[in-house]
Amino acid sequence: MYFLYFDPGLGAMIIQTIIAAVAGVVLFSKNLMHKIKVFLGIAKPIQDDVFDDIEIKDSDIENNNSSER
């Protein structure tokens, strides 16, 4: 009978692979479920437009231009 030798590096690699696989399945399923909910009309689509939150007034632009001269 032959016994296999598992060193600590191999054990850590096996545990890391299992954790990465579980995390990948969880993240993939969240994205897939959101797409299904949007398709069925249950959830609203996420809008990733960052620049909608920035409000720049014309007076700010004019003040900036005059200070650069």
C-alpha positions in Angstrom: 0.0 0.0 0.0 1.3 3.4 -1.0 0.5 6.5 1.1 0.5 9.9 -0.6 2.4 12.7 0.9 0.7 16.1 1.1 3.0 18.9 2.1 1.5 22.1 3.6 1.9 24.0 0.3 -0.4 21.5 -1.5 -3.0 21.6 1.3 -3.0 25.4 1.1 -3.3 25.3 -2.6 -6.3 22.9 -2.4 -8.1 25.1 0.2 -7.4 28.2 -1.9 -8.8 26.5 -5.0 -12.0 25.5 -3.1 -12.5 29.0 -1.8 -11.9 30.6 -5.2 -14.4 28.2 -6.8 -17.1 29.0 -4.2 -16.5 32.8 -4.6 -16.7 32.5 -8.4 -20.0 30.6 -8.3 -21.5 33.1 -5.8 -20.5 36.1 -7.9 -21.5 34.6 -11.2 -24.9 33.5 -9.8 -25.6 37.0 -8.4 -24.9 38.6 -11.8 -27.0 36.0 -13.6 -29.9 36.3 -11.2 -29.9 40.1 -11.6 -29.9 39.8 -15.4 -32.9 37.4 -15.1 -34.8 39.7 -12.8 -34.2 42.7 -15.1 -35.4 40.6 -18.1 -38.6 39.7 -16.2 -39.1 43.2 -15.0 -38.8 42.4 -11.3 -35.7 44.6 -10.8 -34.6 47.9 -12.4 -31.3 47.9 -14.4 -28.3 49.5 -12.7 -27.1 52.7 -14.4 -23.3 53.1 -14.0 -23.0 56.7 -15.1 -20.7 58.3 -12.6 -20.8 61.7 -14.1 -24.5 62.3 -13.4 -23.6 63.1 -9.8 -21.2 65.9 -10.7 -22.8 69.3 -10.9 -20.7 72.1 -12.4 -22.1 75.6 -12.6 -21.1 78.0 -15.4 -19.9 80.4 -12.8 -17.4 77.9 -11.5 -16.0 77.4 -15.0 -15.7 81.2 -15.5 -14.0 81.7 -12.2 -11.5 78.9 -13.0 -10.7 80.4 -16.4 -10.2 83.9 -15.0 -7.9 82.7 -12.3 -5.7 80.9 -14.8 -4.9 84.0 -16.8 
